[in-house]
């Protein structure tokens, strides 16, 4: 069965992708998930420069769940290009960066 989809001119072998922010750059979950089976890995947000994010506390419990204010912490584009892109290119999946 062909499950390929095309979104914004990018064809993925299937519509299954990770949620941005929750999957890091994929490296963190590589031992649990076969990244080759995904249509794409949507990585955590990447800024032009390293960003420490918000100071602590970043998470607070509430009656209905929790509040999250990490502040888009990330190592920056240069690190992402040098370290994460080569890692992700080992796999037969698209890379979506935001």
C-alpha positions as CSV (number, residue, x, y, z in Angstrom):
1,X,0.0,0.0,0.0
2,X,1.3,3.4,-0.9
3,X,1.1,5.8,2.0
4,X,3.2,8.6,0.6
5,X,1.9,12.2,1.1
6,X,3.1,15.5,-0.3
7,X,2.9,18.6,1.9
8,X,4.2,22.0,0.7
9,X,6.0,20.3,-2.2
10,X,7.8,17.8,0.1
11,X,7.0,14.1,-0.4
12,X,7.2,11.8,2.6
13,X,6.9,8.1,2.4
14,X,4.0,8.2,5.0
15,X,2.3,10.9,7.0
16,X,3.8,9.9,10.4
17,X,6.0,12.5,11.9
18,X,7.1,13.5,15.4
19,X,5.8,16.5,17.3
20,X,8.2,19.4,17.3
21,X,9.8,19.9,20.7
22,X,8.9,16.5,22.1
23,X,11.4,14.4,20.1
24,X,14.5,16.6,20.3
25,X,16.5,15.9,17.2
26,X,15.7,12.2,17.1
27,X,18.9,11.1,18.7
28,X,17.2,10.8,22.1
29,X,14.7,8.3,20.8
30,X,16.7,6.4,18.2
31,X,17.1,3.3,20.5
32,X,13.3,3.2,21.0
33,X,11.9,4.1,17.6
34,X,13.1,3.0,14.2
35,X,13.5,6.5,12.6
36,X,13.5,4.8,9.1
37,X,9.8,4.0,9.6
38,X,8.8,7.7,10.0
39,X,7.7,9.9,7.2
40,X,9.7,12.7,8.9
41,X,11.4,13.8,12.0
42,X,10.2,17.3,13.1
43,X,13.0,18.5,15.3
44,X,12.8,20.8,18.3
45,X,12.9,24.5,17.4
46,X,16.3,25.8,16.2
47,X,17.4,29.4,16.6
48,X,20.1,31.2,14.7
49,X,22.1,31.3,17.9
50,X,22.2,29.2,21.1
51,X,19.4,30.1,23.4
52,X,19.3,29.1,27.1
53,X,15.6,29.4,27.4
54,X,13.7,30.6,30.5
55,X,15.1,30.5,34.0
56,X,13.7,28.1,36.6
57,X,11.1,27.2,37.4
58,X,10.0,26.1,34.0
59,X,7.2,23.7,34.9
60,X,4.4,24.1,37.4
61,X,1.7,21.7,38.3
62,X,-1.9,22.9,38.1
63,X,-5.2,21.3,39.1
64,X,-5.8,20.5,35.4
65,X,-2.3,19.4,34.4
66,X,0.8,21.4,34.1
67,X,2.2,24.7,32.7
68,X,5.3,24.6,30.6
69,X,7.6,27.6,30.0
70,X,10.9,26.1,28.8
71,X,11.4,29.1,26.5
72,X,12.6,27.2,23.3
73,X,16.0,26.2,24.7
74,X,18.3,25.0,21.9
75,X,22.0,24.9,21.0
76,X,21.6,27.1,17.8
77,X,21.8,26.5,14.1
78,X,25.6,26.0,13.9
79,X,25.5,23.1,16.3
80,X,22.4,21.7,14.6
81,X,24.0,21.7,11.2
82,X,27.3,20.2,12.5
83,X,25.9,17.6,14.9
84,X,22.2,16.8,14.3
85,X,21.9,17.0,10.5
86,X,24.6,14.3,9.9
87,X,22.9,12.1,12.5
88,X,19.5,12.4,10.9
89,X,20.9,11.9,7.4
90,X,21.7,8.3,8.4
91,X,18.0,7.5,8.2
92,X,15.6,7.2,5.3
93,X,13.3,10.0,6.5
94,X,12.7,13.7,5.9
95,X,13.9,16.3,8.3
96,X,11.5,19.1,9.2
97,X,13.2,22.1,11.0
98,X,11.3,25.0,12.5
